[in-house]
Amino acid sequence: MKIRDWDINLKIRLAGEASFNIILWAFFPFLSIYFAESFGKGWAGILLMLSQALSVIANLFGGYCADRFGRKRMMVIAASGQAVGYGIFALASSPWLPAPILGFVGFSLASMFSSIYYPASQAMVADVVPEEHRAGVFAIFYTTANIAVVIGPLIGSALYLSYPFIVLSAASVICTALATVLSGRVRETLPSHVAERVRQKPNEPWHRFLTDQLRDYKVIISDKVFLLFIIAGVLMSQTFMQLDLLFPVFLKETVPLTTLFSYGDWSWQLTGEKLFGIIVSENGLLVALFTVIVTKWMLGYRDRYVFIGGALFYGLGIWMFGQMSTFWGFTAAIVVFTLAELMSAGPHQAFVSRLAPEHMRGQYFAASSLRFTLGRTIAPMSIPLSSWIGFQWTFAILAGISVLSAVLFNMMFNRYDRQ
């Protein structure tokens, strides 16, 4: 399905979300540095954990509200909320009102509304795209998101570190423009049968959806294979979540200046912060270029070896990162790290689709996202941990956790084969 054949809703979203993702990645990778400098590593880790926990709850509400109040309405509300949040963050980063705690409030508010936005946006794709074309549409959105990961950090290295107020203000303006366009040009796509079902339950308490979802999770978690998959996934996520948490703090504190190239008396040198922007861009570029190639390559291997190999490569990549001190060393580590990412993403989703009973497939996919929501809630603990035991031991522990996830994946497949 070519883009010119897409529903107008999706074309508008693709352009708007691509613009926002670029500006988001211009500052998002550097936020752990900002909070660590403002509050200290201990409080930075705790505050980031709190922010992610609030986002998990907001994500549950977002899915419920998208079905109850409509996709368009929730996306407009969420984009407007993000504009307010980033506006507060920009004000707190300005020369006139430098207030880190206010910046944290703005960031948390924007993150919560972002978690409300995406369930509605994903549901809209399912509403307007035939089932046989959905994977291709999602793939295009995924590709544009990774292109933003390439471009955004380079912009951030050049602008955000020196002019945070301007970059954050631009994020607020883009969110405002997105909300305005969504409100004026996008139509509601909530299926009539879903709206009718909601109308038939006008007096249902707002918290009923949460108890229903928790009950569904209880049934799903009784599947021991799936439970091991979730636990192993949460452990493995402690490595790849560090890309925008521990990695920037580590580079800033341990790499005051590094040389990328030198020729005679001329040399190109970068601070650790700017080097981090290039490292993140390398990761995004590798993902954009090699996702299809590595996914096809992995089809030639059994899932057991792909899952275990991905976890071990994550462990190796994060251990290597902690040992490096030069640009080319960090580049080698991020290549290994990205290979683990590409090995894991597609096969994990395919495994869930095979594991789930047909009538519970949607619920299984929703539950599988706990790997990321729970993982991101725990992952910021690496920042205060690095101040207590040092970076080398922190990276070693994270590598060990990834190896443990490989052990759990092996246990999972032993049980899966018996079944």
C-alpha positions in Angstrom: 0.0 0.0 0.0 1.7 3.2 -1.2 1.6 6.4 0.8 -0.4 8.2 -2.0 -3.2 5.6 -1.4 -3.3 6.3 2.4 -6.2 7.8 4.2 -5.8 11.6 4.6 -5.7 11.1 8.4 -2.5 9.0 8.1 -0.8 11.4 5.7 -1.4 14.3 8.1 -0.1 12.2 11.0 3.0 11.0 9.2 4.1 14.6 8.4 3.2 15.9 11.8 4.7 13.1 13.9 7.9 13.0 11.8 8.4 16.7 12.5 7.8 16.3 16.2 10.0 13.2 16.5 12.9 15.0 15.0 12.6 17.9 17.5 12.0 15.3 20.4 15.2 13.5 19.6 17.1 16.8 19.5 16.7 17.0 23.3 15.4 13.7 24.7 18.8 11.9 24.7 20.4 14.7 26.8 17.7 14.9 29.5 19.4 12.4 31.9 22.4 14.7 31.9 20.2 17.7 32.6 18.5 16.0 35.5 21.7 14.5 36.9 23.4 17.9 36.9 20.3 19.6 38.4 19.3 17.1 41.2 22.3 14.7 41.5 22.4 11.2 40.2 20.4 9.7 43.1 17.4 12.1 42.8 17.6 12.0 39.0 17.1 8.3 39.0 14.2 8.4 41.4 12.5 11.3 39.5 12.8 9.6 36.2 11.4 6.4 37.7 8.4 8.4 39.0 7.9 10.0 35.6 7.9 6.6 33.8 5.5 5.1 36.4 3.0 8.0 35.8 3.4 7.4 32.0 2.5 3.7 32.5 -0.7 4.6 34.2 -1.4 7.3 31.6 -1.0 4.7 28.8 -3.7 2.5 30.4 -6.0 5.5 30.5 -5.1 6.4 27.0 -6.3 3.1 25.6 -9.6 3.3 27.6 -10.3 6.9 26.6 -9.5 6.2 22.9 -12.4 3.7 22.9 -14.7 5.8 25.0 -14.2 9.3 23.7 -12.8 8.8 20.2 -9.3 8.6 18.5 -9.3 12.2 17.2 -10.4 13.8 20.4 -7.8 12.1 22.5 -5.0 12.8 20.0 -5.9 16.5 20.0 -6.1 16.6 23.8 -2.8 14.7 24.1 -0.9 16.9 21.5 -2.2 20.0 23.3 -1.1 18.6 26.7 2.4 17.9 25.2 2.5 21.5 24.0 1.8 22.8 27.5 4.3 20.4 29.1 7.1 21.3 26.7 6.2 25.0 27.1 6.6 24.7 30.9 9.9 22.8 30.3 11.1 25.5 28.0 10.3 28.3 30.5 12.1 26.4 33.2 15.2 26.2 30.9 15.2 29.8 30.0 17.6 32.4 31.2 14.7 34.2 32.9 13.4 31.4 35.1 15.9 28.6 35.5 13.9 26.1 37.7 14.9 22.4 37.2 12.0 21.1 39.4 9.6 23.0 37.1 11.4 21.5 34.2 10.8 18.1 35.6 7.1 18.8 36.0 6.8 20.0 32.4 8.7 16.9 31.2 6.5 14.5 33.2 3.4 16.3 32.0 4.5 16.0 28.3 5.5 12.3 28.8 2.0 11.5 30.3 0.2 13.1 27.4 2.5 11.3 25.0 1.5 8.0 26.6 -2.2 9.0 26.1 -1.5 9.9 22.4 -0.1 6.7 21.1 -2.8 4.2 21.9 -5.3 6.4 20.0 -2.9 6.9 17.1 -2.2 3.2 16.7 -6.0 2.4 17.0 -6.6 4.9 14.2 -4.3 2.9 11.9 -6.3 -0.2 12.6 -9.5 1.7 12.0 -8.7 3.0 8.5 -6.2 0.4 7.1 -7.2 -3.1 5.9 -5.5 -5.8 7.9 -3.3 -7.0 5.1 -1.7 -3.6 4.7 -1.3 -2.6 8.4 2.2 -4.1 8.8 3.4 -2.0 5.9 1.9 1.2 7.3 3.3 0.6 10.7 6.7 -0.1 9.1 6.7 3.3 7.4 5.9 5.1 10.7 8.7 3.0 12.4 11.1 4.0 9.6 10.4 7.7 9.9 10.8 7.4 13.6 14.3 6.0 13.2 15.2 8.6 10.6 14.3 11.1 13.4 16.7 9.3 15.7 19.4 9.9 13.1 18.7 13.6 12.5 17.5 14.8 15.9 20.6 14.1 18.1 22.8 15.8 15.6 20.6 18.9 15.8 20.6 18.5 19.6 24.4 18.3 19.7 24.6 21.6 17.8 21.7 23.5 19.3 20.1 22.0 22.5 23.3 21.9 24.6 23.8 25.7 24.0 20.2 26.9 23.5 17.8 24.5 25.4 15.0 27.2 25.6 14.8 27.5 21.8 14.7 23.8 21.1 12.1 23.1 23.8 10.0 26.1 22.6 10.1 24.6 19.1 8.8 21.3 20.5 5.9 23.2 22.1 5.1 25.1 18.9 5.2 21.9 16.8 2.8 20.1 19.2 0.5 23.1 19.1 0.5 23.1 15.3 -0.1 19.3 15.3 -3.1 19.7 17.7 -4.5 22.4 15.5 -4.2 20.4 12.2 -5.6 17.3 13.9 -8.5 19.3 15.1 -9.3 20.9 11.8 -8.3 18.3 9.2 -8.6 14.8 10.7 -11.9 13.0 11.0 -13.0 10.7 13.8 -12.4 7.0 13.0 -13.9 5.3 16.1 -15.9 2.3 14.7 -19.6 2.6 15.2 -19.9 -0.8 17.0 -17.3 0.3 19.6 -19.1 3.6 20.1 -22.4 1.8 20.5 -20.9 -0.6 23.0 -19.7 2.4 25.1 -23.1 4.1 24.9 -24.7 0.9 26.3 -22.6 1.3 29.4 -23.1 5.0 30.3 -23.0 4.4 34.1 -19.9 2.1 34.2 -17.4 3.5 36.7 -14.3 5.0 35.2 -12.1 2.5 37.1 -13.9 -0.6 35.8 -11.6 -0.7 32.7 -8.5 -1.0 35.0 -9.9 -3.9 37.0 -11.0 -5.6 33.7 -7.6 -5.2 32.3 -5.8 -6.5 35.4 -8.2 -9.6 35.3 -7.2 -10.2 31.7 -3.5 -9.9 32.7 -4.0 -12.5 35.5 -5.3 -15.0 33.0 -2.5 -14.3 30.6 0.2 -14.5 33.2 -1.0 -17.9 34.1 0.7 -19.0 30.9 4.1 -19.9 32.3 5.9 -19.6 28.9 4.5 -16.1 28.4 5.4 -15.2 32.0 9.0 -16.2 31.5 9.0 -14.2 28.2 7.8 -11.1 30.1 10.4 -11.5 33.0 13.3 -12.1 30.5 12.1 -9.2 28.4 12.1 -6.8 31.4 15.6 -7.9 32.4 16.9 -7.5 28.8 15.3 -4.1 28.6 17.6 -2.9 31.4 20.4 -2.8 28.8 18.8 -1.1 25.7 17.0 1.4 27.9 20.4 2.8 29.0 21.0 4.3 25.6 19.3 7.5 26.7 19.8 7.1 30.5 23.2 5.9 31.6 25.2 6.3 28.3 25.0 10.2 28.1 25.9 10.6 31.8 28.8 8.2 31.3 30.1 10.0 28.3 29.8 13.4 29.8 31.7 12.5 33.0 34.4 10.2 31.5 35.1 11.7 28.1 35.9 15.4 28.5 37.2 15.6 24.9 37.8 13.0 22.2 39.3 13.2 18.7 37.2 11.9 15.8 39.7 12.7 13.0 43.1 14.4 12.7 45.2 15.4 9.8 48.5 17.1 10.5 47.8 20.0 12.8 44.1 19.9 12.2 41.8 17.7 14.3 38.0 17.4 14.9 37.3 17.1 18.6 34.1 16.7 20.5 33.0 16.8 24.1 31.4 13.7 25.6 27.9 15.3 25.3 28.3 16.0 21.6 29.8 12.6 21.0 26.7 11.0 22.5 24.6 12.8 19.9 26.6 11.1 17.2 26.4 7.7 18.9 22.6 7.9 19.1 22.5 8.9 15.4 24.7 6.0 14.5 22.2 3.7 16.3 19.3 5.2 14.4 21.0 5.0 11.1 22.0 1.3 11.6 18.5 0.4 12.5 17.0 2.3 9.5 19.5 0.6 7.1 19.7 -3.0 8.4 16.3 -3.8 9.9 15.1 -5.7 6.9 18.4 -7.4 6.2 18.9 -8.7 9.8 15.3 -9.7 10.2 15.6 -11.9 7.0 18.9 -13.3 8.3 17.3 -14.3 11.6 14.7 -16.3 9.8 17.3 -18.9 9.1 17.8 -19.7 12.8 15.6 -21.2 15.5 13.9 -18.7 17.8 15.7 -20.2 20.8 19.1 -19.2 19.4 17.9 -15.8 18.2 16.4 -14.8 21.6 19.4 -16.1 23.5 21.9 -14.5 21.0 20.1 -11.2 21.2 20.3 -11.1 25.0 24.0 -12.1 25.0 24.9 -9.5 22.3 23.1 -6.8 24.4 25.3 -7.9 27.4 28.4 -7.8 25.3 27.5 -4.4 23.8 26.9 -2.7 27.1 30.0 -4.2 28.7 32.1 -3.0 25.7 30.6 0.5 26.0 31.8 0.7 29.6 35.4 -0.2 28.5 35.8 2.3 25.7 37.3 5.8 25.7 37.5 6.7 22.0 35.0 7.5 19.2 35.9 4.3 17.3 35.7 2.2 20.4 32.2 3.5 21.2 31.2 3.0 17.5 32.3 -0.6 17.7 30.2 -1.1 20.9 27.1 0.6 19.4 27.4 -1.7 16.4 27.2 -4.8 18.7 24.4 -3.1 20.7 22.4 -2.3 17.5 22.8 -5.9 16.2 21.2 -7.1 19.4 18.3 -4.7 18.9 17.8 -5.8 15.3 18.0 -9.5 16.3 15.3 -9.1 19.0 12.6 -6.7 17.7 10.9 -8.7 14.9 11.3 -12.2 16.3 9.9 -11.2 19.7 6.7 -9.8 18.1 6.3 -12.9 15.9 6.8 -15.2 18.9 3.9 -13.4 20.8 1.6 -13.8 17.7 2.3 -17.6 17.7 2.0 -18.0 21.4 -1.3 -16.1 21.8 -4.7 -17.8 21.3 -6.5 -16.1 18.4 -9.3 -14.8 20.5 -6.8 -13.2 23.0 -4.1 -12.0 20.5 -4.7 -8.3 21.2 -4.6 -8.8 25.0 -1.3 -10.8 24.6 0.3 -8.0 22.6 -0.9 -5.4 25.2 0.5 -7.5 28.0 3.8 -8.0 26.1 4.4 -4.3 26.3 5.0 -4.7 30.0 8.5 -5.6 28.9 9.0 -2.0 28.0 6.8 -0.2 30.5 8.1 -2.0 33.5 11.6 -2.0 32.1 11.6 1.8 31.6 10.3 2.3 35.1 13.2 0.3 36.6 16.0 1.4 34.2 16.7 4.9 35.7 18.1 3.2 38.8 21.3 2.7 36.9 22.0 6.5 37.3 22.2 6.5 41.1 23.8 3.1 41.0 26.7 4.5 39.0 27.4 7.1 41.7 27.3 4.4 44.5 29.5 1.7 42.9 31.0 3.4 39.8 30.4 3.1 36.1 32.5 0.0 35.5 30.6 -2.1 38.1 27.3 -0.7 36.9 28.0 -1.7 33.3 29.1 -5.1 34.5 25.9 -5.6 36.5 23.8 -4.6 33.5 25.7 -7.1 31.3 25.1 -9.8 33.9 21.4 -9.0 34.0 21.3 -9.4 30.2 23.0 -12.8 30.5 20.4 -13.8 33.1 17.7 -12.9 30.6 19.4 -15.3 28.2 19.1 -18.0 30.8 15.4 -17.3 31.3 14.8 -17.4 27.5 16.4 -20.8 27.5 14.1 -22.0 30.3 11.2 -20.5 28.4 11.9 -22.5 25.3 12.5 -25.7 27.3 8.9 -25.3 28.7 7.6 -24.2 25.3 9.0 -27.3 23.6 7.5 -29.6 26.2 4.1 -28.0 25.5 
